[in-house]
Amino acid sequence: MKPSASLFLALSTATLFLSSPVSNSQGAEAQNEFKPGEIWNDTAGAPINAHGGGFLLHNGVYYWYGELKIGKTWTPESNRSWGGTRVETVGVSCYSSSNLYNWKNEGVALAAVKDDPKHDLYKGKVLERPKVIYNETTSKFVMWMHIDSENYKLAHAGVAVSDSPKGPFHYIESTRPNDSMSRDMTVFKDDDGKAYLFYTSENNQTMHIALLSKDYLKPTSTFVRVFEGRSMEAPSVFKYKGRYYLMASGCTGWAPNAARSAVAENIMGPWKELGNPCIGPEAEITYRGQSAYILKAPGKTDSFIFVGDRWNPHNLQDSRYLWLPIQMTEKGFEVRWHDTWKLEE
């Protein structure tokens, strides 16, 4: 069953704005700097609601996709042992921007399903960390995401497709790639057009990297196991001067921990760990955040942006975003705290 167009429109025009923690009916003033950890309003004056997000640059426009966190936060009985609070699944939001500072709400790109408990997108299940890439061969936008049961035992990767970057995306299916668990994940598209799924597997003990099919809709049997026994999640990947870099976190539930970083000459490894890239006060807890995505800064060949989430486990709707500049070094990269900063600096 696929979400209907009427559900898509209803969610995009009503629920997102009415349920936001702060709103401004007069719209928001244009922004020209980043303020990590502060409430970040969209162009209509409502807080951006796109958690665990991913980004796509297409035809000069940036698109930000993320988890919609709306409504009451509670703890399912099955998750009490590790404090796994959650909200009812609503879907994946989409925002657009030409400058990365000011974001327009484009509505719900992929809507949850309210009336079919067997569906992967049912409101009582889990949809996390949506990432979108564009396939030039098929002219399709492909979204991958973590799909799970309420108790996180399903451990699947789900895929959806759209003709437009704004959606609506049409859900296809979910699977365990190569019969392996898949929880926290990201997707990386290389310069040659090949795409790879990075996902936490083996009860979160080991990460897997799988080459996707040419249409990006299925994992292939070409995959590797990396960071064996290191319990790493929240992966984000970028490429600089022919090398691949990864940033991730440890597995401590909603509680922040020291970030991890690694480098490889080949995307399938071997990968060499580099340690915590954060430097300064609260670096040992990633500035009270967790990695979500590494975004290439516009107009520059050597500048990247760390995009993270500062989760609020007691009110997930009010979780904030950390955007910080990445500084490349001889050994790897660094992420330093800034109260405010600009792309031009």
N, C-alpha and C positions, 0 to 999 in steps of 0.2 A: 504493500500500500504506500502511495506517495502522498505527501502533504498537498492539500488542495490549494488552488490559487486564492480562494476566499480566506482560508486560514492565514496564508502568507500576508494578505493585505490587512487583515484585522490586527494581526500582531504588530506589523510594521507601523501602522498609523495610530494605534492606541496604546497597547500594553507597554511598549518600550518607554514612552515619555511619561505616562501617568504613574509608573512605578519607580521612576528614578528618584534617588535620595534628595537631589536638589534640582530645581529647574528655574528657568528664567524666561517667562513668556515673551519678553521683549527681544530675545535673542542674545547672543554673546558678542562681546567686543573681539575684534581680530587680535590674535596672539602672535607674538614674534619671538618668544623664548620658551624653553622647556623648564618646568618646575617639578622635578621628580617628587613623587609622593603626595602631591597636592591634587585636589579635585580638578579634573580637566573637562571642561564643558565643550560640547560640540557647537556647531554654528547656530543651532537653535536655542542654545542656552541650557541644555540638559547634559548631565554628566555622561561621558563616553562609557558605554557598557559593552566591552569587548575583551574579556579576560582570557588568559592563556593563548593569546592571539598569534596570528600569522599575517604576513604582508605580501602584496603583489604589486609590482609596477607594470602597468599596461597602458601603452599609448600615452605616456606622459602623465598618467594619473596613478596615485597610490591608493590601494585598497587595503583596509584593515579589517580582518575577520576575527571574531572572538566569541567566547561563550557569553550568552546573555545570562546574567545573574539577577533574577527578579523574584521578589517575594520573601517569605519567611525562611530563615535558616534553621535547620533542625538536624539532629543526629539519628540516623536509622539505627535500630537495635543491632544490626549486623556489623555496624562500624564503630560501636562504642569503645572497643578495645584500643583503637588507635585514633580516636577523636575525629572520625571522618564525617564532619558536618557537610551538609549540602543543601541546595535549593532544588525545587522542581525544575526539570529540564524544560526550557522554553525554545531554544534553538540557537542558531549562529547569526550574529549581527554582522552588518557590513557598513563601513564608513569609507568615504572617499576624500582625498585631499590632493592639492597641487603643490603644497609646500611643507607638509608634515606637521605644521603647527595647528592649522585650522581644519577640522574634520566635519564633513556633512554626513548625517545619518541617512543611509540608503535603504534602511529597513531590515527585515529578517531575510537573510539569504537562504537559510535552510531551517524550516520550522519543525518543531517537535510534533508528535502525534498524540492526541489527547484520548482517543477512544479505542485503541488497540494495544492491550498489554503485551502482546506477542511481538510487536514491532520493535526494531532496534531503537527507533527514535521516540518510543513511548515516554511520556512525561516523568514516569517514575524510575526511568533508567538513567544511564550516565552518558553524556556527550562532552568530550573535553579536547582541548588543544587543536582546534581546526586550522588547517594549513591549505592554501590554494596555490596551484601552479598552472601555467598555461601550456597547452600542447599545440605547437605550430602546425603539426601534421594533420590533426583532427579538427583544429580550430575550436577546441573545447577547453573550458576551465574545469579543473579537477580538484576536488576537495577531499583531503584525507583527515581523519579524526580518530580519537580514541573512543570506542564504543564499549560500554560495560553494563553489567547488571548492577543492581543497587548495592550488592555486597562485594563488587569488584572481582567476582570469580569468572566472569565470561572472558575478559581480557582479549578483546577483538580490535582490529583496525577496520574502520568503515570508510566507504568511498561514495562520493556523489559527484554529479557532473552538471554543467550548465553551459548555455550558449552565450551568456553574458557574465561579466565579472560581478555584477550586482545580484545575480540570481534571478528567479528562484533556482536553487540547485535541486536536482532530482536524485533522490537517494537510490543507490543500486543494491549494495549488500555490505556485509561485514564478514571478516574471516580471521582466523589465526594464521598469519603468514608462515608458510612452511611448517604448519602444525605447531607453531610456537606461540606462547602468550605474547600479547602486545598491549602495553598500557601507555605510559607517557611516550609521545612520539613527535617527530617532525619530518618534513619532506624537504629534500635538497635537489635542485635542478642544476646540473653542471653546464659548463660552457658548450659542450658537444650535444646538448639536448637530452642526454640521459638523466633520469631522475631516480632518486634513492629514498627509501623509507628507513629512518632511524627509529628504533623502538625498544623500550625497556622490556625485557623478557625474563623467562625462567624465575618467576616469582620476584621480579625486580632485581635479581642478582647480577644479570649479565645483559649487555646491550647487543642488539642485532642490527645489521645493516643489510637491506635487501634491495637489489636492483628491481625497478618497476618495469612492467611491460612497455612496449613502444607507445601504447595509447595511455599509459600511466594508470590504468584501471585495475591492475592486478600485480601482486608481488610475484617475481619470478623465483625459480629455484636457485638462482645465483645469490647467495647471502653468506655473511660471515658473522662470527661471534667475537665481540670485542669487549674490553674492560671486564673480563671474567671475574665474578665474585666481588665486584667493586660497588654494587648497589647504587647505580647512577640513574637519575631520571631528569625530566625537563630538558632534553637535549636541544641545542640550537647550533647551527653549522654555518660557516661562511668560508670563502676562498680568497686568498690573497697571495699574489705572486706565485701562483702554481701550487701553493700548499693549502691544505684543508685544516681548518681550525674548528674545534668544538668547545662549547661551554655547556655545563650541566650542573646538577646539584646532587647532594646525597639524598637518601630516602628517609625523611623524618616527618612525613605527613605534612600538615600545614605549617609546622615550625620551621623557620629559616635555618639554614646551615651554611657552611663554607662552600663557595662555588668551586667547581672543578674546571680545568681546561686541558686541552690536548691538541696535538698536531700530527699530521700524517702527510707523506709525499703522495700516497695513493688513497683514494677515498675508502677503499676496502681494507686499508691497513697495510702494515702495522701502525697502530696509533701509540704515540708517546705522551704520557701525562706530563703536564707542566706546572701543576699546582693551582692555588687559588689566584685568579687574575685580579681580584679586588684589592685595593690598597688604601689604608686609612681607617678612621673610626668606623666601627661596625662592619669592617670588611669580613670579619669571621662569620658574619651572618648575612652576607651579601646585601648589606644596607637594609636588612629586614625584608628582603625580597627573594625572588626565585626567577631564574632565566625562563624566557618564553621564545625569543627570536633575536637574531642578529640581523640588522638592517643596514644595507649599504647606504651611506650618506650621499645625497644627490650632488652631482657635479664634481665629485672627487674620486680619485682612484685608490686612495689609501686611507679613507675615513669610513668608520663603521659605527653603528649605534647599538648599544646593549638595550634591549627591551625586556623588562621584567615585570613581574606581578608582586605587589605587596599585599598578600592575602590577609583578609580579616575573617578568621574562621567563625566568629560570633555573628557577623553580618556580612556574608559573602558579597552582597550587592554593593557594599561600600568598600570593596577591595580597590586599591589604587595601582597606578602604573609607575614604573621606574624607567626613564629613558636617560641614558648616560653615554657620553662619548667613549669610544674605544681608542686607545693609543697603541699602535703597533710597536714592538720592540725587537731587538735582535733575537731574543729567545722565544717570544710569543706575542702576548698582548696584555694590556692593563686596563682596568676599569676603575677610575677614581670618582669620588663623590663630588657633585656640584649642586649647590642650592638652586642655582639657575644657570642656564647656559644657552648658547645660540649656535646654529650651524655654521655661521660665518666666522666664529672664533677659532 
